[in-house]
């Protein structure tokens, strides 16, 4: 284990899980926003009208870079809790199972 994690003691898996969960969403969130908008589009007869690139261009035109990160805070809070518990449970199980 890392010296910093050792100094944190039992909080290490919770803190590190939360940080890694939040950090994992930052680079992929814009892609997830575009994917969600494409999936929620009506489609229509013209398939190119709802392509990912067209959706991304329209989103940027409407709100700039900030539009790609709209709603990131709730996603990061959920990821922090989810990954903190996952890392903590993994650490707990490995310690009790002798892993």
N, C-alpha and C positions, 0 to 999 in steps of 0.2 A: 504493500500500500504506500501511498504517497505521504510524506511527512505532514503536509497540511491536513490531510484526511485523518491521520492519526491524532493530531492535536485537537481535532474537532470532536473526537470520540463518537458517541452514539448518534450525534446530529449529522455526521458526515454523509450518510446515504440520503438523508432527507434534503439537506442543503444542496448537495451535488446533483441529486436527482431533479430537484426543482430547477436549478440553473441549466442543466443539460436539456431538460424538456422545453424550457423557454427559448434557449439558444437554438434549438433545432427548428423552431418555427420561423424565426426571423428571415432566413434566406429563401425559404420556400413559400412563404405566405402570399406574395404577389401572384405566384403561379396558381395557388389554391383559389385565390379570389377570381382569377380569370376562368379557371376550370368550373367553378360554381356558377358563374354567370353564363358560360356556354351551356352547362347542363340545364339551367333554368330558362334558357331562351325558347321561344315558341318554335323556332326552326323555320317553317314556311317552305315555299317551293324552291327558293334560291338558297342552296346549302352553303354557299360562300358567305352569305350574310351573317352567319353565326359562327364563323371560324374563330379560333382562339386569337389569331393575330388581329382580326377585325375588332373583336371584343376588347383586346388590350389597347388598340389605338383609340377606340371610342372612350374607354375608361380614362385614358391619359388626357384626351381632349377635354373631357368633362371636369376632371379634378386634379390633374397633374400626378406627380409621384405619390402624393398623400392618399389618393384614391385607392392605390394598391395596398395600402396598409390600414384601411378603414376596418374597424372591428378587431384589430390585433390584440388589444388589451384583454378582452374576455377570453380569447383563445389562449393567450399566454398564462392567464391565471388558471385556466382549466389544465393546461399542460403542466404547470408547476405542481399542482396538487397530484395529478395523475402520476407523473414521473417520480415525485418525491415518495409517494406510497409504494410504487413499484420497486424503486431502488431499496427502500427500507425493508420491504417484505423479502426481496431477494437476499439481502444481507442477513436478515433474521433467519431465513430458512437455511442458508448455507452454513451459518454458525451452529445451528441446532442439528443439522444433518451431518456435520463433520466435513463439509466441503471445502 
